Amino acid sequence: VKVKHLAEARKVFSGATNYIVWIQPEGSEAYQNVGALQVDKNLQGTHTTTIPYKNFKVLITPEMSSMGQTPTGPAVFEQRVMRQ
């Protein structure tokens, strides 16, 4: 995931300290925390991970902790991924 011009997390959601990247495998109701999105002073960020699923949803939310088990902040990005 690469982002540009992403506002500081605390400006999007009160008390947030970072952005978390979540995945939701197709057919599952649960989201999985796959790590924090590292955003620099130029408001650009990246997160790299390996996903074992072909079809899943990616969600990015501002959160108060990087250890959360479910998204609580508002989604700033959401995309469904379908690979063959």
Secondary structure, 3 states (H helix, E strand, C coil): CEECCCCCHHHHCCCCCEEEEEEEECCCCCCEEEEEEEECCCCCEECCCCCCCCEEEEEEEEECCCCCCCCCCCCCEEEEEECC
